[in-house]
Amino acid sequence: MSIRVRLMLQCGVLSCFILTIAMLLSYAFHTRSHYDDLDRILVAETTHIATEAANPANSLQSFNVNRGSNGLEIIVRLYSADGALRLSSPSSESLPLTDTKAVLRTPAGPAFDTLAALVPQLTGSPFITDGAFGLYDIAGQRWRAYILPLRQGNTISGYIEALTPLARLDASMRALRGLLLILWLIATTTMFFGLWVVASRVLYPVAQMTQAAQTISLSRDFSRRVGVPSHRDELGHLAQTFNNMLESLEGAYRIQERFVSDASHELRAPLTVIQGNLELLHRQQSMPEVERAEALAEAEREAARLGRLVAELLTLARADAGVVIKHNPVDLDGVVLEAFHEARQLAHGQILALEPFEPVRVDGDEDRLKQLILILLDNALKYTSAEGRVTLGLRKRDGNAEIIVQDTGVGISAEDLLHVFERFYRADPARSRDPGGTGLGLPIARWIAEQHGGRLTLSSEMGRGTTAIVSLPVKA
């Protein structure tokens, strides 16, 4: 079931429930008020007659018991103490006599129907009387009666009964019920239709996003975007977030394309050299020893480069997979000193200095930290001439340990400095001076620094050298 249908049904059912309760309360209050008004009139009529009958100046024979009130047809009858009829309205001949004592013993309930009785009485009884109400069905028509005993001291001297037909009021209530039912049907139908239209309009941006997502999935075109609604509501934020996600996916997709292309190129170059030298050795069995040794040495160098490239790709693959580096207490000064001694073997005439040098302890992976320092030293030595200088330092600053690698090499241009941490990116000077590089060293170095909760920053000036600073949190 779609969200549109579920939204329409849930809101519609809730609205129908509220509408039903409202109509039921309206019907109940309206119905009760009319039947209570009728009961009040009957009580008022009998009370008035009882007051006149208690006055000795009034004679019952001359008392007019044929009366009406408020447009209602009211029949009044006077009974003796033993229940015999003494006086009655002229139009009461067709009505059967009432057992007044039985009515007083077992009064009838309210005259309104069961539907109105479903709603509890919010207020108390509309009136309190000494008599009792009766409810009769005479010739298919309901009659409401009220019987009031006449007392002389503690003795009952007679009974007064007031009756009125309920046909007109019952018909009015039936018409009201039919009208409310018709209004309920019209209201619910209109409401469900309106909810369907509203849900369709509200969810239209979602439908657009769904269609755009399907189009992108089929075409693999991450440059497409969904339309952002002008109103900045939740759906507008969702569309904007969806576009941001598409932009991120597009960037990741472009990086992946370039990474695969560059990796294929980098892997193909050493493989081609190795394959060419092996074919040369296979075809020319009588090759001079000098040329054979040169071919083998070149193949060996390219194989070593290929091994380094594969190892670096594996490292980056683990980084992309979210592999976490194990953290143990590490004496960073010992790691720096060890990397410094190994880097001296990579130098080709450059001056390699260690300053400043302070004892520092951090949490991290000793091998990865050593790899990070060697990557920076290797880059510094490659891009620095034999007459240049490379300095490695370790110091504490602002609660962090800083590893500084500074050289006096060719430097990096401001344009290239923005891309040096991209995989396989190498500036033109680097390509000319480092034919065996892979362009993966700095991305790996930055990943190692970030895994240790630190950061790697580069600053450079063309012709004056480059400075790399690794900032790591110090172990307490």
C-alpha positions as CSV (number, residue, x, y, z in Angstrom):
1,M,0.0,0.0,0.0
2,S,1.4,3.4,-1.0
3,I,2.1,6.2,1.4
4,R,-0.6,8.3,-0.3
5,V,-3.2,5.6,0.4
6,R,-2.1,5.1,3.9
7,L,-2.0,8.8,4.6
8,M,-5.5,9.2,3.2
9,L,-6.9,6.2,5.1
10,Q,-5.3,7.1,8.4
11,C,-6.3,10.8,8.3
12,G,-9.7,9.9,6.9
13,V,-10.5,7.3,9.6
14,L,-9.5,9.8,12.3
15,S,-11.5,12.6,10.7
16,C,-14.5,10.3,10.3
17,F,-14.3,9.3,14.0
18,I,-14.2,12.9,15.1
19,L,-17.0,13.8,12.7
20,T,-19.1,10.9,14.0
21,I,-18.6,11.9,17.6
22,A,-19.4,15.5,16.9
23,M,-22.7,14.6,15.0
24,L,-23.6,12.1,17.7
25,L,-23.2,14.7,20.5
26,S,-25.1,17.3,18.4
27,Y,-28.0,14.9,17.8
28,A,-28.0,13.8,21.4
29,F,-28.1,17.3,22.9
30,H,-30.7,18.5,20.4
31,T,-32.9,15.5,20.9
32,R,-32.7,15.6,24.7
33,S,-33.4,19.3,24.8
34,H,-36.7,18.8,22.9
35,Y,-37.9,15.8,24.9
36,D,-36.9,17.5,28.1
37,D,-38.8,20.6,27.1
38,L,-41.9,18.5,26.5
39,D,-41.6,16.9,29.9
40,R,-41.2,20.3,31.5
41,I,-44.5,21.4,29.9
42,L,-46.3,18.3,31.2
43,V,-44.9,18.9,34.7
44,A,-46.0,22.6,34.5
45,E,-49.5,21.7,33.4
46,T,-50.1,19.1,36.2
47,T,-48.6,21.4,38.8
48,H,-50.8,24.3,37.7
49,I,-53.9,22.1,37.9
50,A,-52.9,20.7,41.3
51,T,-52.5,24.3,42.6
52,E,-55.9,25.3,41.4
53,A,-57.5,22.1,42.7
54,A,-56.0,22.7,46.2
55,N,-57.8,26.0,46.4
56,P,-61.2,25.6,48.1
57,A,-62.6,28.5,46.1
58,N,-62.2,26.4,42.9
59,S,-64.7,23.7,42.1
60,L,-63.5,20.7,40.2
61,Q,-66.7,20.5,38.3
62,S,-66.2,24.0,37.0
63,F,-62.4,23.5,36.4
64,N,-61.5,23.5,32.8
65,V,-59.4,20.4,32.2
66,N,-59.5,20.6,28.4
67,R,-56.4,22.8,27.7
68,G,-53.4,23.1,25.4
69,S,-50.0,24.7,25.9
70,N,-47.3,26.0,23.6
71,G,-49.0,24.6,20.5
72,L,-49.0,21.1,22.0
73,E,-52.0,18.8,22.2
74,I,-52.3,18.1,25.9
75,I,-55.0,15.9,27.4
76,V,-55.5,16.2,31.2
77,R,-57.4,13.6,33.2
78,L,-58.3,13.7,36.9
79,Y,-58.5,10.4,38.9
80,S,-59.9,9.7,42.3
81,A,-57.8,8.1,45.1
82,D,-59.0,4.6,44.1
83,G,-57.9,5.2,40.4
84,A,-61.4,5.9,39.0
85,L,-61.7,8.6,36.3
86,R,-63.4,11.7,37.5
87,L,-62.8,14.3,34.9
88,S,-61.0,14.4,31.5
89,S,-60.5,16.5,28.4
90,P,-63.1,16.2,25.8
91,S,-60.7,14.5,23.3
92,S,-59.6,11.7,25.7
93,E,-62.5,9.3,25.1
94,S,-60.4,7.2,22.7
95,L,-57.5,6.8,25.1
96,P,-57.4,3.9,27.5
97,L,-57.4,4.6,31.2
98,T,-54.1,4.6,33.0
99,D,-53.1,2.6,36.0
100,T,-51.8,5.5,38.0
101,K,-50.5,3.5,40.9
102,A,-48.5,1.2,38.6
103,V,-46.9,4.2,36.8
104,L,-45.9,5.7,40.2
105,R,-44.5,2.4,41.3
106,T,-42.5,1.8,38.0
107,P,-41.9,5.1,36.2
108,A,-40.9,5.1,32.5
109,G,-37.5,6.2,31.3
110,P,-36.7,9.1,29.0
111,A,-38.7,9.5,25.8
112,F,-35.7,9.9,23.5
113,D,-34.3,7.1,21.5
114,T,-31.3,4.7,22.2
115,L,-28.9,6.7,20.0
116,A,-29.4,9.9,22.1
117,A,-29.1,7.8,25.2
118,L,-25.6,6.6,24.2
119,V,-24.2,10.0,25.2
120,P,-24.0,10.4,29.0
121,Q,-26.0,13.1,30.7
122,L,-23.5,16.0,31.2
123,T,-25.7,17.8,33.7
124,G,-28.1,16.6,36.4
125,S,-31.8,15.9,35.9
126,P,-33.6,18.9,34.2
127,F,-36.3,18.9,37.0
128,I,-37.2,17.2,40.2
129,T,-40.9,16.3,40.8
130,D,-43.2,14.3,43.1
131,G,-44.8,12.5,40.2
132,A,-43.8,10.0,37.6
133,F,-43.6,9.7,33.8
134,G,-45.2,7.1,31.7
135,L,-44.6,6.1,28.1
136,Y,-47.4,4.3,26.1
137,D,-47.9,3.0,22.6
138,I,-51.4,3.6,21.6
139,A,-52.5,2.7,18.0
140,G,-49.0,2.8,16.8
141,Q,-48.3,6.2,18.2
142,R,-46.2,7.0,21.3
143,W,-47.7,9.1,24.1
144,R,-45.9,10.7,26.9
145,A,-47.7,11.0,30.3
146,Y,-47.0,12.6,33.6
147,I,-48.9,11.6,36.8
148,L,-48.9,13.8,39.9
149,P,-50.7,12.6,43.1
150,L,-53.0,15.1,44.9
151,R,-52.3,15.1,48.7
152,Q,-54.4,16.3,51.6
153,G,-52.0,16.1,54.4
154,N,-50.5,12.7,54.3
155,T,-53.4,11.2,52.4
156,I,-53.6,10.9,48.5
157,S,-56.9,12.3,47.5
158,G,-56.5,11.8,43.7
159,Y,-54.2,11.8,40.7
160,I,-53.7,14.3,37.9
161,E,-52.5,13.0,34.5
162,A,-51.3,15.0,31.6
163,L,-50.7,13.3,28.2
164,T,-49.4,14.5,24.9
165,P,-48.7,12.6,21.6
166,L,-45.0,12.2,20.5
167,A,-45.8,11.6,16.8
168,R,-44.7,15.1,15.6
169,L,-41.6,15.2,17.7
170,D,-40.6,11.6,16.8
171,A,-41.1,12.4,13.1
172,S,-38.9,15.5,13.5
173,M,-36.1,13.4,15.2
174,R,-36.3,10.8,12.4
175,A,-35.9,13.5,9.8
176,L,-33.0,14.9,11.8
177,R,-31.3,11.5,11.9
178,G,-31.8,11.1,8.2
179,L,-30.4,14.5,7.5
180,L,-27.3,13.9,9.7
181,L,-26.7,10.6,8.0
182,I,-26.8,12.2,4.5
183,L,-24.5,15.0,5.7
184,W,-22.2,12.4,7.2
185,L,-22.0,10.5,3.9
186,I,-21.4,13.7,1.9
187,A,-18.8,15.0,4.4
188,T,-16.9,11.7,4.5
189,T,-16.9,11.3,0.7
190,T,-15.7,14.9,0.3
191,M,-13.2,14.5,3.0
192,F,-11.6,11.3,1.5
193,F,-11.5,12.9,-1.9
194,G,-9.9,16.1,-0.5
195,L,-7.4,14.0,1.5
196,W,-6.4,12.1,-1.7
197,V,-5.9,15.4,-3.5
198,V,-3.9,17.0,-0.6
199,A,-1.8,13.8,-0.2
200,S,-1.1,13.8,-3.9
201,R,0.0,17.4,-3.9
202,V,2.1,17.0,-0.7
203,L,3.8,13.9,-2.0
204,Y,4.4,15.2,-5.5
205,P,8.0,16.2,-4.7
206,V,8.6,12.7,-3.4
207,A,7.3,11.3,-6.7
208,Q,9.7,13.6,-8.5
209,M,12.6,12.4,-6.4
210,T,11.6,8.8,-6.9
211,Q,11.5,9.3,-10.7
212,A,14.8,11.1,-10.6
213,A,16.4,8.3,-8.6
214,Q,15.1,5.7,-11.0
215,T,16.4,7.7,-14.0
216,I,19.8,8.1,-12.3
217,S,19.9,4.4,-11.4
218,L,19.2,3.4,-15.0
219,S,21.4,6.0,-16.7
220,R,24.2,6.1,-14.0
221,D,24.2,9.9,-14.6
222,F,25.0,11.4,-11.2
223,S,25.0,14.9,-12.7
224,R,21.1,15.0,-12.6
225,R,19.4,16.8,-9.8
226,V,15.8,16.8,-8.5
227,G,13.8,20.0,-8.4
228,V,13.7,21.7,-5.0
229,P,10.3,23.0,-4.0
230,S,10.0,26.8,-3.4
231,H,8.5,26.2,0.1
232,R,11.3,25.3,2.6
233,D,9.5,22.6,4.5
234,E,10.5,19.0,5.3
235,L,10.1,17.9,1.7
236,G,12.2,20.8,0.5
237,H,15.0,19.9,3.0
238,L,14.7,16.3,1.8
239,A,15.1,17.3,-1.9
240,Q,18.1,19.5,-1.0
241,T,19.6,16.6,1.0
242,F,19.0,14.3,-1.9
243,N,20.8,16.7,-4.2
244,N,23.7,17.0,-1.8
245,M,23.9,13.2,-1.7
246,L,23.9,13.1,-5.5
247,E,26.7,15.7,-5.6
248,S,28.7,13.6,-3.1
249,L,28.0,10.4,-5.1
250,E,29.0,12.2,-8.3
251,G,32.3,13.3,-6.7
252,A,33.0,9.8,-5.4
253,Y,32.1,8.3,-8.7
254,R,34.5,10.7,-10.6
255,I,37.2,9.9,-8.1
256,Q,36.7,6.2,-8.5
257,E,36.8,6.5,-12.3
258,R,40.0,8.5,-12.1
259,F,41.4,6.1,-9.5
260,V,40.7,3.0,-11.6
261,S,42.1,4.7,-14.7
262,D,45.3,5.9,-12.9
263,A,45.7,2.5,-11.1
264,S,45.4,0.7,-14.4
265,H,48.0,3.1,-16.0
266,E,50.4,2.7,-13.1
267,L,50.1,-1.1,-13.0
268,R,50.4,-1.4,-16.8
269,A,53.7,0.5,-16.9
270,P,55.8,-1.8,-14.8
271,L,54.1,-4.9,-16.2
272,T,54.9,-3.7,-19.7
273,V,58.6,-3.2,-18.8
274,I,58.8,-6.6,-17.1
275,Q,57.1,-8.3,-20.0
276,G,59.3,-6.6,-22.5
277,N,62.6,-7.5,-20.8
278,L,61.5,-11.1,-20.3
279,E,60.6,-11.4,-24.0
280,L,63.9,-9.8,-24.9
281,L,65.8,-12.4,-22.7
282,H,63.8,-15.2,-24.2
283,R,64.3,-14.3,-27.8
284,Q,68.0,-13.4,-27.6
285,Q,69.7,-16.3,-25.8
286,S,73.1,-15.1,-26.9
287,M,72.7,-11.6,-25.4
288,P,75.9,-10.2,-23.8
289,E,76.1,-10.5,-20.1
290,V,76.2,-6.8,-19.6
291,E,72.9,-6.3,-21.5
292,R,71.4,-9.3,-19.8
293,A,72.3,-8.0,-16.4
294,E,70.9,-4.6,-17.3
295,A,67.6,-6.1,-18.5
296,L,67.3,-8.2,-15.3
297,A,68.0,-5.2,-13.1
298,E,65.4,-3.2,-14.9
299,A,62.8,-5.9,-14.5
300,E,63.7,-6.3,-10.9
301,R,63.3,-2.6,-10.3
302,E,59.9,-2.5,-12.0
303,A,58.8,-5.7,-10.0
304,A,59.8,-3.9,-6.8
305,R,57.9,-0.8,-7.9
306,L,54.9,-3.0,-8.8
307,G,55.1,-4.6,-5.3
308,R,55.1,-1.2,-3.6
309,L,52.2,0.0,-5.7
310,V,50.1,-3.1,-4.9
311,A,51.0,-2.7,-1.2
312,E,49.9,0.9,-1.2
313,L,46.7,0.1,-3.0
314,L,46.0,-2.5,-0.4
315,T,46.6,0.0,2.3
316,L,44.2,2.5,0.7
317,A,41.6,-0.3,0.2
318,R,41.7,-1.0,3.9
319,A,41.4,2.7,4.6
320,D,38.3,2.9,2.4
321,A,36.9,-0.3,4.1
322,G,37.1,1.5,7.4
323,V,39.8,-0.6,8.9
324,V,40.8,0.9,12.3
325,I,44.5,1.0,13.3
326,K,45.3,-0.6,16.6
327,H,46.4,1.8,19.3
328,N,49.1,1.1,21.9
329,P,51.4,3.3,23.9
330,V,54.2,4.3,21.6
331,D,57.4,6.3,22.3
332,L,57.3,8.6,19.3
333,D,60.8,9.8,19.8
334,G,62.1,6.3,19.3
335,V,60.1,5.8,16.1
336,V,61.4,9.2,14.8
337,L,65.0,8.2,15.5
338,E,64.6,4.8,13.9
339,A,63.0,6.4,10.7
340,F,65.8,9.0,10.7
341,H,68.5,6.3,10.6
342,E,66.7,4.4,7.8
343,A,66.2,7.6,5.8
344,R,70.0,8.3,5.8
345,Q,70.3,5.3,3.5
346,L,67.9,7.0,1.0
347,A,69.9,10.2,0.9
348,H,72.0,11.0,-2.2
349,G,74.3,13.7,-0.9
350,Q,71.6,15.8,0.9
351,I,72.2,16.9,4.5
352,L,69.8,15.1,6.8
353,A,69.5,16.7,10.2
354,L,67.4,15.9,13.3
355,E,66.2,19.0,15.2
356,P,64.4,19.7,17.4
357,F,64.1,16.4,19.2
358,E,62.0,15.9,22.4
359,P,60.8,12.7,24.0
360,V,57.0,12.3,23.3
361,R,54.6,9.4,24.1
362,V,51.4,8.8,22.0
363,D,48.8,6.2,21.5
364,G,49.0,4.5,18.1
365,D,50.5,1.9,15.8
366,E,54.3,2.0,15.8
367,D,54.7,0.6,12.3
368,R,52.1,2.9,10.7
369,L,53.7,6.0,12.4
370,K,57.1,4.9,11.1
371,Q,55.6,4.5,7.6
372,L,54.1,8.0,7.8
373,I,57.5,9.5,8.7
374,L,59.3,7.6,6.0
375,I,56.8,8.7,3.3
376,L,57.4,12.3,4.2
377,L,61.2,11.9,4.3
378,D,61.2,10.0,1.1
379,N,59.3,12.8,-0.7
380,A,61.6,15.4,0.8
381,L,64.7,13.6,-0.3
382,K,63.4,13.0,-3.8
383,Y,62.5,16.6,-4.5
384,T,65.7,18.0,-2.9
385,S,68.9,18.3,-4.8
386,A,72.2,16.8,-3.6
387,E,73.3,20.1,-2.2
388,G,70.1,20.6,-0.3
389,R,69.0,20.0,3.3
390,V,66.3,17.9,4.9
391,T,65.4,18.4,8.5
392,L,63.3,16.0,10.7
393,G,62.1,17.3,14.0
394,L,59.8,16.3,16.9
395,R,58.4,18.7,19.5
396,K,55.5,19.3,21.9
397,R,53.2,22.2,21.3
398,D,49.8,23.1,22.7
399,G,49.3,19.6,24.1
400,N,50.1,17.9,20.8
401,A,53.2,16.2,19.4
402,E,54.4,17.7,16.1
403,I,56.5,15.8,13.6
404,I,58.2,18.3,11.2
405,V,59.8,17.4,7.9
406,Q,61.3,20.4,6.1
407,D,63.3,20.5,2.9
408,T,65.0,23.0,0.6
409,G,63.8,21.3,-2.5
410,V,61.9,22.5,-5.6
411,G,58.7,23.2,-3.7
412,I,55.1,22.8,-4.8
413,S,53.0,25.4,-6.6
414,A,49.9,26.8,-5.0
415,E,47.7,25.1,-7.6
416,D,49.3,21.7,-7.1
417,L,49.2,22.1,-3.3
418,L,45.4,21.8,-3.5
419,H,45.6,18.4,-5.1
420,V,48.7,16.7,-3.5
421,F,46.5,14.5,-1.2
422,E,44.5,13.1,-4.2
423,R,45.4,9.6,-5.2
424,F,47.8,9.2,-8.1
425,Y,48.2,13.0,-8.3
426,R,51.7,14.1,-9.1
427,A,52.9,17.5,-10.2
428,D,54.9,17.8,-13.4
429,P,58.2,18.4,-11.5
430,A,57.6,15.3,-9.5
431,R,57.0,13.2,-12.5
432,S,60.2,14.4,-14.1
433,R,62.3,13.8,-11.0
434,D,60.5,10.7,-9.7
435,P,59.7,8.3,-12.5
436,G,59.3,5.5,-9.9
437,G,56.7,7.2,-7.7
438,T,53.1,6.1,-7.4
439,G,51.3,9.3,-6.2
440,L,49.8,7.4,-3.3
441,G,52.3,8.3,-0.5
442,L,50.7,11.5,0.7
443,P,47.1,10.1,0.7
444,I,48.4,7.1,2.8
445,A,50.2,9.5,5.2
446,R,47.1,11.6,5.7
447,W,45.0,8.5,6.4
448,I,47.6,7.3,9.0
449,A,47.6,10.8,10.7
450,E,43.8,10.9,10.8
451,Q,43.6,7.3,12.2
452,H,45.7,8.6,15.1
453,G,43.4,11.5,15.7
454,G,45.8,14.0,14.2
455,R,46.2,15.9,11.0
456,L,48.8,16.4,8.2
457,T,49.4,19.9,6.7
458,L,51.7,21.0,3.9
459,S,53.1,24.4,3.2
460,S,55.4,25.1,0.3
461,E,57.0,27.9,-1.8
462,M,58.4,27.3,-5.3
463,G,62.2,27.1,-5.3
464,R,62.5,27.4,-1.5
465,G,61.2,24.0,-0.3
466,T,58.3,22.4,1.5
467,T,57.3,21.9,5.1
468,A,55.1,19.0,6.3
469,I,53.8,19.0,9.9
470,V,52.0,16.1,11.5
471,S,50.1,17.0,14.7
472,L,49.2,14.1,17.0
473,P,47.5,14.1,20.4
474,V,49.9,13.3,23.3
475,K,49.2,10.4,25.6
476,A,48.4,11.6,29.1
